[in-house]
Every structure is written in structure tokens, then in C-alpha cells.
């Protein structure tokens, strides 16, 4: 596995990374393809298997771990695993495209460490933890307990920001989208 470029976007839930990644996927000149992560949880809201995530059972996920089928994986919450299948990256590189990730902080840093020269690791920083909480509540996709778990995790994730190649401060979404576009454009054209 050593072909195209890897663009990692990581941030606490509610920071805007998914919105930024979707914006970048619409820019044909960047030649990007979204890396679909595997997840051991059930779909939320309008999420679709094979589009948003590969939803697999906990048992299947653990079999993939034993088979070393993942580029990276993590137990984000108890019995709630996420990971990037090696086959997904190979699929995208076979298309001649660059891979873009919308991934948790730990997974993003693992990819950066495995492929330091091929990876641009971007951390999307929210305006504040209070704003994160407001955004997560506004989604109406999770219980208050889940939201509180995400907020508690956000403090730890925010502390990792300096380990990324660059930080985009998402105080204004349009500005953050444009900054992300310029960063990725410069990186893929190197």
C-alpha cells in the first residue's frame, strides 16, 4: 500500500469536519474519493451502508481485527468500534484518486504516522466546547448521555490538535471551507 495521497480531517463531533469534507468532495480538481469507515454500530438517522459507513456486526469487526484487515481501528466507546479497511484504500487508489478521511483524532494520527509523506492531517477546531454541545443537540440524533460522552471526549481530542499538520479554526464555515480547499489543493498538486 503506497500509491496516492491521503487527506485526513479530524475533529471532535460537531466541529464541522463532515461538512468541510463534503464540500471538498464536490471539487473535481482535487480528484478525491471518500474513505468509507467500518463501524460496529447501527446506522443513525439517514445514514446508509456503503455510503456513510460499512455497518458490520461487533463479531465481524473483531474478525477483521484478528485478520489484520484494518489500516487503523479504535474502540471509540465500549463495544463501539470504527476503522479503515485496507481494502477501502486500495479500492480508491485503484481508481487513481486521492483518499479523503472524515475520521476520529486517534485514527487520523495513526494514518499520519504510517504514511508521513503521503498524508496531510488537518484538525478542525470548533469555536468552543459550548458551541459543540449546541451543534450536537441541534442534530437531534443522539441522547443527552451520548452527547455528554462526546463533549467529555472533545476536551481530550482538542489537546491533540498540535500533533496535526495544520489546524483550521471553524468559526465561520465559508472561511473554513475555503481554507481547507486551498490546503488540499496545494497538497495534492505537490
Phi and psi in degrees as a GROMACS rama.xvg file:
@    title "Ramachandran Plot"
@    xaxis  label "Phi"
@    yaxis  label "Psi"
@TYPE xy
-165.797  65.4188  UNK-2
-120.965  -85.219  UNK-3
-85.5878  -168.061  UNK-4
-93.8421  154.813  UNK-5
-122.253  125.456  UNK-6
-118.071  115.734  UNK-7
-105.179  127.224  UNK-8
-115.881  120.678  UNK-9
-130.61  153.206  UNK-10
179.159  163.506  UNK-11
-63.8931  153.682  UNK-12
-55.3367  133.02  UNK-13
94.7555  1.42233  UNK-14
-79.6704  -18.6434  UNK-15
105.212  6.98192  UNK-16
-63.7046  -38.8896  UNK-17
-65.1994  -41.5327  UNK-18
-62.6185  -41.9756  UNK-19
-66.0859  -44.3993  UNK-20
-61.8258  -43.1456  UNK-21
-61.1843  -39.5481  UNK-22
-60.1943  -46.1868  UNK-23
-66.3763  -36.011  UNK-24
-62.3655  -24.0451  UNK-25
-80.4939  -4.83368  UNK-26
-96.3286  97.8511  UNK-27
-59.2393  -31.7668  UNK-28
-65.6444  -15.2242  UNK-29
-85.8521  -15.7028  UNK-30
53.6828  52.796  UNK-31
-104.139  150.186  UNK-32
-134.657  135.849  UNK-33
-75.2166  131.091  UNK-34
-83.2115  114.982  UNK-35
-84.9486  119.996  UNK-36
-80.3968  154.496  UNK-37
-89.4893  145.724  UNK-38
-141.074  142.003  UNK-39
-93.3476  11.2853  UNK-40
-103.567  170.519  UNK-41
-80.3202  155.139  UNK-42
-60.6603  147.353  UNK-43
-111.879  140.107  UNK-44
56.0116  -123.708  UNK-45
-92.6154  8.32373  UNK-46
-59.2281  142.866  UNK-47
-123.613  141.439  UNK-48
-64.4439  133.885  UNK-49
83.0083  -5.1289  UNK-50
-118.161  -54.5741  UNK-51
-91.3286  -43.5319  UNK-52
-150.851  162.965  UNK-53
-94.9048  103.947  UNK-54
-82.6675  115.542  UNK-55
-128.743  157.562  UNK-56
-68.7189  160.522  UNK-57
-58.1984  -41.0211  UNK-58
-62.9541  -44.9324  UNK-59
-63.0095  -41.8807  UNK-60
-59.2043  -46.1509  UNK-61
-64.8167  -32.7389  UNK-62
-64.7304  -41.6215  UNK-63
-63.8778  -37.1194  UNK-64
-62.5279  -49.4635  UNK-65
-60.3896  -35.6367  UNK-66
-80.4433  0.821946  UNK-67
54.4625  41.9968  UNK-68
-86.341  -7.39463  UNK-69
-100.182  141.276  UNK-70
-71.6124  -40.5758  UNK-71
-156.125  153.288  UNK-72
-156.788  161.467  UNK-73
-156.898  145.81  UNK-74
-89.0094  96.924  UNK-75
-71.1874  -44.1093  UNK-76
-133.098  165.215  UNK-77
-52.2585  124.01  UNK-78
57.7605  24.4334  UNK-79
-125.76  94.6801  UNK-80
-101.852  145.762  UNK-81
-132.327  149.039  UNK-82
-167.729  167.747  UNK-83
-111.157  115.741  UNK-84
-72.8634  135.012  UNK-85
-56.6184  -36.9058  UNK-86
-61.4533  -29.4999  UNK-87
-68.4219  -42.0843  UNK-88
-67.5381  -43.1952  UNK-89
-61.2255  -38.5461  UNK-90
-59.9799  -45.31  UNK-91
-69.6134  -44.7846  UNK-92
-63.3012  -32.6041  UNK-93
-65.1612  -24.4328  UNK-94
-81.5564  -5.35963  UNK-95
77.2837  24.6596  UNK-96
-111.934  163.754  UNK-97
-88.055  146.065  UNK-98
-95.0921  131.16  UNK-99
-116.739  135.119  UNK-100
-115.019  139.715  UNK-101
-116.133  97.4452  UNK-102
-142.208  156.849  UNK-103
-66.1686  162.879  UNK-104
-58.5467  -47.9967  UNK-105
-62.4385  -44.0821  UNK-106
-64.8137  -40.9579  UNK-107
-60.7169  -42.9221  UNK-108
-68.8218  -33.6162  UNK-109
-63.5599  -42.6167  UNK-110
-63.4053  -44.4053  UNK-111
-58.6717  -41.3683  UNK-112
-70.8222  -32.6243  UNK-113
-76.2691  -33.837  UNK-114
-130.961  66.2093  UNK-115
-61.253  -36.01  UNK-116
-81.536  -27.977  UNK-117
-90.7266  -7.08479  UNK-118
-112.641  135.036  UNK-119
-107.457  115.119  UNK-120
-105.35  116.937  UNK-121
-115.59  128.885  UNK-122
-102.844  128.52  UNK-123
-99.9158  116.224  UNK-124
-98.9356  128.011  UNK-125
-79.9028  164.516  UNK-126
-61.306  -38.0642  UNK-127
-167.154  165.696  UNK-128
-67.6214  -36.0541  UNK-129
-60.8517  -40.9245  UNK-130
-66.0386  -37.9387  UNK-131
-58.0481  -47.8206  UNK-132
-60.7001  -42.3171  UNK-133
-61.4299  -46.0409  UNK-134
-62.9787  -42.513  UNK-135
-65.2042  -39.6962  UNK-136
-66.0617  -37.8999  UNK-137
-63.9065  -30.5976  UNK-138
-62.2338  -33.9781  UNK-139
56.2595  37.4881  UNK-140
-111.129  -8.92756  UNK-141
-138.453  158.135  UNK-142
-71.0428  163.681  UNK-143
-60.2824  -36.0237  UNK-144
-61.8046  -45.136  UNK-145
-63.5764  -42.0102  UNK-146
-61.7405  -44.1146  UNK-147
-63.5887  -36.1173  UNK-148
-63.151  -42.8086  UNK-149
-65.141  -39.4589  UNK-150
-65.7311  -41.6952  UNK-151
-62.1061  -40.5168  UNK-152
-69.5403  -31.0495  UNK-153
-58.2562  -38.1097  UNK-154
-60.271  -42.5021  UNK-155
-66.5039  -43.7036  UNK-156
-63.9804  -41.1468  UNK-157
-60.0345  -32.0465  UNK-158
-68.3212  -18.5356  UNK-159
-86.5848  -9.37221  UNK-160
-47.9293  -43.0099  UNK-161
-62.987  -15.8938  UNK-162
-79.3437  -10.4134  UNK-163
-87.2803  160.779  UNK-164
-64.023  -36.0158  UNK-165
-154.39  157.64  UNK-166
-121.299  127.783  UNK-167
-104.269  124.376  UNK-168
-89.363  112.726  UNK-169
-91.6157  71.6186  UNK-170
-91.8895  -29.7011  UNK-171
-132.366  118.467  UNK-172
-61.2848  -42.7874  UNK-173
-62.7811  -41.2323  UNK-174
-64.8953  -42.9179  UNK-175
-63.0798  -40.8141  UNK-176
-62.2949  -44.3166  UNK-177
-67.0947  -41.5464  UNK-178
-61.7605  -43.591  UNK-179
-62.6782  -42.9943  UNK-180
-59.4006  -48.0817  UNK-181
-62.4135  -42.6762  UNK-182
-60.3077  -49.1038  UNK-183
-68.7319  -40.3077  UNK-184
-59.4101  -47.209  UNK-185
-61.9054  -39.744  UNK-186
-69.2834  -46.3934  UNK-187
-72.049  -21.3453  UNK-188
-93.2149  2.7216  UNK-189
